[in-house]
Amino acid sequence: MCTGAAAINRRNTNESSPPLYTYFNQDQTLELPYSFPFFPSMAACLGSVSEMHSIRTVLEELDEEKQMVRPETTNSNPNSPTSTSTSVMVMRRKVERIFPVYARGKLSPRSDPSVNSGSVVGDSIWDAVRVEAKCEAENEPILSSFLYASILSHDCLERALAFIIANRLQNNTLLETQLMDIFCDVMVQNRGIHRAIRLDLQAFKDRDPSCLSYCSALLYLKGFHSLQTHRVAHALWNQGRKLLALALQSRVSEVFAVDIHPAAKIGEGILLDHGTGLVIGETAVIGDRVSLMQGVTLGGSGKETGDRHPKVGEGVLIGASVIVLGNIKIGDGAMIASGSLVLKDVPQHSMAAGIPAKVIGYVEEQVPSLTMKHDASKDFFEHVAIGCEGRSIGEYEYSI
């Protein structure tokens, strides 16, 4: 982020010249043509402009070079195609040296090794995100500034994520710079969150068939953003900064329609698919490698205080619009069909469905959350029907 006060203003130099964006940082200014694809939020990450040239300086240097060096040609007309081509090439090289991301609408490697020093050694997820972002900038030049500000200008995954979430959650009273400082302070220092962010990102990439890449999950999926914001809020809650944690919960609820209490304990490798309508109560506990579809509620069953919310084991798959109420346990590797209402414990590796939910069988997969097969096939129900022959319902079904 920039170390001094910064602002972006638009002004007209004169009637014949295009308007300029002017970036102010302390006593220095940087003027950019209005047609330049400048991303306003980049003001937060541009930093000092002491090492940059202004566009006006580049033009002055270009004029000087045109006076000293002229192409060898029999045509002395300065407006000739050869002269114009040479000027354009010189200008392009100069602008590309200053703004390599935007010069030709795609990324070019810089000679300065410090610019690309952000990749953490051995961080394969972050390396993959950066490679994907560079490819997308080349394929979609209109997104080059957005991708640079969101990903390529940062030195680690945590800072990039902090910038992205801060931009999505900021409002008139919770400023982007304030939010980014909060997220960076927690994410960068907490090694548990380091690991969880990467396992969550891998979960979205592996289990959501609509997720195109790590980069797309990081930039666009609100389920991922909601989950990472909760991790920061949970850390703040445990530090005693409960009002700030609740403020983050409130903003996530407003922006993403996901309501997770900061005190809720959530494991690693979690998928919140879509996320819309998800509600997780204060004393809820979710194990590792769990997949939750949209509209899931892990809530209480009354006005009682204390430990009153569900405990979800590892590898559980919970379908869309499932409601689980009370301090009950969902066993490891269980699967709950969409639209079910669960009021009592569900055994390990079982399949529960209905209102109220009943165990209708047992799943073959040890970790159904990884396969995401939450539709009971016709063959499965035929198998259940055959298995029930000669037995009473009470002998086979586990009534919940």
URRA-V321227 format. One record per backbone hydrogen bond with DSSP energy under -1.0 kcal/mol. NH is the residue of the N-H (numbers start at 1). CO is the residue of the C=O. E is the energy in kcal/mol with one decimal. If there is no record, write none. Layout:
BEGIN
nh: (NH & NH)
co: (CO & CO)
e: (E & E)
END
This chain:
BEGIN
nh: (9 & 11 & 20 & 21 & 22 & 23 & 24 & 25 & 26 & 28 & 30 & 32 & 34 & 36 & 38 & 42 & 43 & 44 & 45 & 46 & 52 & 58 & 59 & 60 & 61 & 62 & 63 & 64 & 65 & 66 & 67 & 68 & 69 & 80 & 84 & 85 & 86 & 87 & 88 & 89 & 90 & 91 & 92 & 93 & 94 & 95 & 96 & 97 & 98 & 99 & 103 & 115 & 117 & 123 & 124 & 127 & 128 & 129 & 130 & 131 & 132 & 133 & 134 & 135 & 136 & 137 & 138 & 139 & 140 & 143 & 144 & 147 & 148 & 149 & 150 & 151 & 152 & 153 & 154 & 160 & 161 & 162 & 163 & 164 & 165 & 166 & 167 & 168 & 169 & 170 & 171 & 179 & 180 & 181 & 182 & 183 & 184 & 185 & 186 & 187 & 188 & 190 & 194 & 195 & 196 & 197 & 198 & 199 & 200 & 201 & 202 & 203 & 204 & 205 & 206 & 207 & 208 & 211 & 217 & 218 & 219 & 220 & 225 & 226 & 227 & 228 & 229 & 230 & 231 & 232 & 233 & 234 & 235 & 236 & 237 & 238 & 239 & 240 & 241 & 242 & 245 & 246 & 247 & 248 & 249 & 250 & 251 & 252 & 253 & 254 & 255 & 256 & 259 & 261 & 264 & 265 & 267 & 271 & 273 & 275 & 277 & 278 & 279 & 280 & 281 & 284 & 285 & 286 & 287 & 289 & 291 & 292 & 293 & 295 & 297 & 298 & 299 & 311 & 312 & 313 & 315 & 317 & 318 & 319 & 321 & 322 & 323 & 324 & 325 & 326 & 328 & 330 & 331 & 333 & 334 & 335 & 336 & 337 & 339 & 340 & 341 & 342 & 346 & 349 & 350 & 351 & 352 & 353 & 357 & 358 & 359 & 360 & 363 & 369 & 370 & 372 & 374 & 381 & 382 & 383 & 384 & 385 & 386 & 387 & 388 & 391 & 396 & 397)
co: (22 & 20 & 11 & 32 & 9 & 30 & 7 & 28 & 5 & 25 & 23 & 21 & 19 & 33 & 36 & 39 & 40 & 41 & 42 & 42 & 49 & 54 & 55 & 56 & 57 & 58 & 59 & 60 & 61 & 62 & 63 & 64 & 65 & 77 & 80 & 81 & 82 & 83 & 84 & 85 & 86 & 87 & 88 & 89 & 90 & 91 & 92 & 93 & 94 & 95 & 99 & 112 & 114 & 120 & 122 & 123 & 124 & 125 & 126 & 127 & 128 & 129 & 130 & 131 & 132 & 133 & 134 & 135 & 136 & 140 & 141 & 143 & 144 & 145 & 146 & 147 & 147 & 148 & 151 & 156 & 157 & 158 & 159 & 160 & 161 & 162 & 163 & 164 & 165 & 166 & 174 & 175 & 176 & 177 & 178 & 179 & 180 & 181 & 182 & 183 & 184 & 186 & 190 & 191 & 192 & 193 & 194 & 195 & 196 & 197 & 198 & 199 & 200 & 201 & 202 & 203 & 204 & 208 & 213 & 214 & 215 & 216 & 221 & 222 & 223 & 224 & 225 & 226 & 227 & 228 & 229 & 230 & 231 & 232 & 233 & 234 & 235 & 237 & 236 & 240 & 241 & 242 & 243 & 244 & 245 & 246 & 247 & 248 & 249 & 250 & 251 & 252 & 278 & 280 & 261 & 284 & 286 & 290 & 292 & 273 & 257 & 275 & 296 & 259 & 298 & 281 & 310 & 265 & 312 & 268 & 316 & 271 & 318 & 276 & 322 & 279 & 324 & 328 & 285 & 330 & 288 & 334 & 291 & 336 & 294 & 319 & 340 & 297 & 342 & 299 & 326 & 311 & 346 & 314 & 331 & 350 & 317 & 352 & 320 & 337 & 354 & 323 & 329 & 332 & 347 & 361 & 335 & 358 & 341 & 353 & 398 & 351 & 349 & 315 & 367 & 368 & 372 & 377 & 378 & 379 & 380 & 381 & 382 & 383 & 384 & 388 & 392 & 393)
e: (-1.8 & -2.2 & -2.8 & -3.6 & -2.6 & -3.0 & -2.0 & -2.4 & -1.2 & -2.0 & -1.5 & -3.1 & -2.5 & -1.7 & -2.8 & -2.7 & -1.8 & -1.7 & -1.6 & -1.3 & -1.4 & -2.0 & -2.2 & -2.1 & -2.5 & -2.3 & -2.1 & -2.0 & -2.4 & -2.1 & -1.4 & -1.9 & -3.2 & -1.9 & -2.6 & -2.5 & -2.2 & -2.3 & -2.4 & -2.3 & -2.4 & -2.6 & -2.6 & -2.2 & -2.2 & -2.9 & -2.6 & -1.7 & -1.4 & -3.6 & -1.4 & -1.3 & -1.1 & -2.3 & -1.4 & -2.2 & -2.2 & -2.2 & -2.2 & -2.2 & -2.5 & -2.3 & -2.3 & -2.1 & -2.5 & -2.1 & -1.6 & -2.2 & -2.9 & -2.2 & -1.7 & -2.9 & -2.2 & -2.6 & -2.2 & -2.3 & -1.8 & -2.2 & -1.7 & -1.8 & -2.6 & -2.4 & -2.2 & -2.3 & -2.7 & -2.3 & -1.9 & -1.4 & -2.2 & -1.6 & -2.3 & -2.6 & -2.6 & -2.0 & -2.1 & -2.8 & -2.7 & -2.4 & -1.8 & -3.2 & -2.2 & -1.5 & -1.7 & -2.0 & -2.2 & -2.8 & -1.4 & -2.3 & -2.7 & -2.4 & -2.2 & -2.0 & -2.4 & -2.1 & -2.5 & -2.6 & -1.6 & -1.9 & -1.8 & -2.5 & -2.1 & -2.5 & -2.0 & -2.8 & -1.9 & -2.3 & -2.2 & -2.1 & -1.8 & -1.7 & -2.7 & -3.2 & -1.8 & -2.3 & -2.6 & -2.2 & -1.1 & -1.4 & -2.4 & -1.3 & -1.9 & -2.5 & -1.9 & -1.9 & -2.1 & -2.5 & -2.1 & -2.5 & -2.2 & -2.1 & -2.8 & -2.6 & -2.9 & -2.2 & -1.6 & -2.2 & -1.4 & -2.2 & -2.1 & -2.5 & -2.4 & -2.1 & -2.6 & -2.4 & -2.3 & -1.1 & -1.7 & -2.8 & -1.9 & -3.0 & -2.3 & -3.0 & -1.9 & -1.8 & -2.5 & -2.7 & -2.1 & -2.8 & -3.4 & -2.6 & -2.3 & -2.1 & -2.4 & -2.4 & -2.4 & -1.2 & -2.6 & -3.0 & -2.2 & -2.1 & -2.0 & -2.9 & -2.5 & -2.6 & -1.6 & -2.7 & -2.3 & -2.9 & -2.2 & -1.3 & -2.0 & -3.1 & -2.5 & -2.1 & -1.1 & -2.9 & -2.5 & -2.3 & -2.7 & -2.6 & -1.9 & -2.9 & -1.5 & -1.3 & -1.7 & -2.1 & -1.3 & -1.8 & -2.3 & -2.2 & -2.3 & -2.6 & -2.3 & -2.2 & -1.3 & -2.2 & -1.1 & -2.9)
END
